[in-house]
């Protein structure tokens, strides 16, 4: 079966396939529970937008794999594809006993359905898991005018490259990358906005976890992403605050795919309010191991250029029909930036998604 088989055409198809897959898993002898967390919004076809949480195994187990996708809407096409391929693989294996798996399918269904990376409030949900939503990186003001022009984008703009080069020469690429990517909480229509309060999707997920992690002592978290790094190669990103002991464990598990979230040490950058740091702080009694599996797509310039154009279009167009707005070239470019139509890329993504899933589940099964 081709790896492209696992990629859905839209949010609604991905959700239907996910539900069908967990139902099939139940017929194979697995203990399955499915909870639906609705954000009370609708997609382009009038579909209800939900976060679907599937528990495979028993929550009475002390060890748990938290396996999440789609916190950055359009990245959910790839994350969902990996999750569907993993669920299919599990059908041919014996039901798990020593740990359980919590699949969180599409944390940002609005972004996936409407082809945005952010949610309905222009919030980057992977910058939103905070108690205090305020401030911005010191240098964001220096690049804000370039990041967020007050006009409709054009398909070809030489000024984009000229202005960008000037800023990078003036401030340095690492500073530019960090200021842009970290997350800001003062400019609600600008890129990398982390919100002024906890958003509904993250709140629903946190509430679900508060109700259901009563017996959990160890959690290994995997959050699936695309867009950063060499095309088709997956980087296993970890916090630069990871302990030495955990770092050596991650290194033994993931080898040369491992990289810290440090702008000076690789493709990553420090961020505020990400899902893993936010959730782990809510459960200090649980032993956490967390990774972001990030699959590269295009060059950093292409990714940034298309993010900028889509937000510029969304913030400055004067249209009223959300479907017409969605069908703009900038949204299509954004979708393909994080979900390339490339069979080789699909294969690399599915192969490595399954490989990392196996590494983590084998680790959980082997530990006391």
Steps between C-alpha positions, in 0.01 A plus 500: 500500500635844404582737786287763325197285586507633857470866400146637507359766269346710775429513873165322473649204315789476746261497796276233347801281427635544852169398656470203263854389588446503876172312456681234297765478770230421752383206286860368515476459876638834618336694778398828334337815631411796279426847639392794284604852604303750292627856452149606386607619158439371148709424195452591132243222449308577818677222692536525876862565596625276778810371672470122508669320789539123478628294792650169392541274802422581861547834674564297814848434364775709657676557166348697212592616152343839418499510119372830356455658159373815335574767759606704196189449286637434150772278648218268607480338156841343557442433870170331430663288227762374745239425764284309248798292387590420862143397581503270196827343615357435847219289350748222425657505846394368838301747715727701728504420871774689688424852381227689318500733203302823484461616140409869479384552144517862375531741792426789262214376279411854391847554354497166320149548359557858383864453391659718766782423740331693778151480652188713453650779716828508306666323796792264458386229743856378552573839659179504707556255788577770758364657817613850406448614142698822472806654339704424192864426410714810544580522131154426355432873465804531274359255245123546548449730200671244276319202653154653482450741210171690499407398144388213277786269393621460145622172357835649407665771708869579458477732802442196724851374434666842509340602830559159653870501411541848646345395831707180521820692427406759763387268781636157407313192381484331842353811666250543218395135525463511879310832510261378232439148624494522879143625537358846572196606703444866409405508129183298437507518119872435465699184442579270796227647720459283810167646613389704801353199681490122481306404188205262493684209336789496749257547789287206387809282475635606839161438661486152346847419629416628849205262512680196363861489618426399859708179483772614263860517623699514175412675173697496176363776279539518121364804319503479117604798287616593150686789340834522679824345378622308197219377274385151593735476799353490848668688781424392855483831685541512877500784750836664563414459870505119469698335781829331418351160587203548269722638225712184497182291493365695202835469327499122546147481357521745209868540413592771252137607455516668842526880530429751779254789471791744492553745211879475541512120478284396204181560305291565812433803718378567851126544529262603775169333579556177310272203564749280683641760737148626570345161571792363700483798738138406575609151608823541701460161669524320164839408351502659152704420191397713202609540140384689194537296182550764233510410129671744267319617186651802321773755565459737797457792259215326316327399824528850645395670174184290475411545868537875457292514181212296646475708816530819295211384281284393793549823694465746211242361258156666495295192408218352708474144366736272697503238223611758241763622746622142548533442125757778460840397364671590828296241692573239232872579522487471879328163478764366261784651701416278796339214306694450174347297217808282468491120513860470622433751777187304595702178518774651715242648733302179549811283533660722762172564676453127552868453592491764776166369626654151530809632676291677761251217559782246529666726756178530701443124486854430623503733803365424846 
